[in-house]
Structure formats: C-alpha cells, structure tokens
C-alpha cells in the first residue's frame, strides 16, 4: 500500500467517522455511506494535506471511488513542481 493511499484512507476515516478497516480501494464514497458534505470536506483535507487542487468535474479523474481518489492524488502529486 502506498503512503498516498495510507494517508487518503486516514483522511477518509477521520473526516467521515468510518472505521478505517471498512475502507478499501474498491469502495465508493456512496458504498461507505459518506454524505456529500463529508465528501467535500474529505477532498478539502486531501488538497490541504498534499498541497494540490483536485479537479472539479474532470472526466479524467474518478473522485467517486476510493481507488480513483488515490490515483488522482498520486497523479497530481507526481505532476507538482519540485519545491526548491
């Protein structure tokens, strides 16, 4: 498991109050019964933690599933210019 995935799982668990053991890459936010306001807060926390901006309604990013969120974060972190 990547450190990005670990961190995203931790943020989802903390912000939604869900047991971390229930969170899997295959799960969707809907499967986890995460309300839309909580989902928005999760995105904000992920953006803040990784210093990235998640795309809003970009068809190239799947932000409905946990796996999609992790992949989006990994892609955005990889594209981020190196801090000097």
C-alpha positions in Angstrom: 0.0 0.0 0.0 1.4 3.4 -1.0 1.9 6.2 1.5 -0.6 8.3 -0.5 -3.2 5.5 -0.2 -2.5 5.2 3.6 -2.9 9.0 4.0 -6.1 9.1 1.9 -7.6 6.2 3.9 -6.7 8.0 7.1 -8.3 11.3 6.0 -11.5 9.5 4.8 -11.7 7.6 8.2 -11.1 10.7 10.3 -13.5 13.0 8.4 -16.3 10.5 8.0 -16.0 8.7 11.3 -15.9 5.4 9.4 -13.7 2.5 10.8 -10.6 2.5 8.6 -10.9 -1.2 8.2 -14.1 -0.7 6.1 -12.2 1.5 3.6 -10.9 -0.4 0.5 -9.7 0.8 -2.9 -12.8 -0.9 -4.5 -15.3 1.0 -2.3 -17.0 4.1 -3.5 -17.9 7.0 -1.2 -21.5 6.0 -1.7 -20.8 2.4 -0.6 -19.2 3.9 2.6 -22.4 6.0 3.1 -20.4 9.2 3.0 -22.7 12.2 2.7 -21.9 14.8 0.0 -20.9 17.4 2.6 -18.5 15.0 4.2 -17.1 14.1 0.8 -16.4 17.8 0.1 -14.6 18.0 3.5 -12.6 14.9 2.6 -11.5 16.5 -0.7 -10.5 19.7 1.1 -8.5 17.8 3.7 -6.7 15.8 0.9 -5.9 19.0 -1.0 -4.7 20.7 2.1 -2.5 17.8 3.2 -0.9 17.2 -0.2 -0.9 20.9 -1.3 -2.8 20.1 -4.5 -6.0 21.1 -6.2 -8.4 18.3 -7.2 -10.1 18.9 -10.5 -13.8 19.7 -10.3 -15.9 17.5 -12.5 -13.0 16.5 -14.7 -14.0 13.3 -16.6 -10.3 12.1 -16.5 -10.5 11.9 -12.7 -12.6 9.4 -10.8 -13.3 11.0 -7.4 -16.3 8.8 -6.6 -14.3 5.7 -5.7 -11.6 5.4 -3.1 -9.2 4.0 -5.7 -10.0 6.9 -8.1 -9.2 9.4 -5.3 -5.9 7.8 -4.5 -4.9 7.7 -8.2 -5.9 11.3 -8.7 -3.8 12.4 -5.7 -0.8 10.3 -6.9 -1.1 11.8 -10.4 -1.4 15.4 -9.0 1.5 14.9 -6.5 3.7 13.5 -9.3 2.9 16.5 -11.6 3.5 19.0 -8.8 6.7 21.0 -9.5 9.5 20.2 -7.1 9.8 22.7 -4.2 13.3 24.2 -4.2 
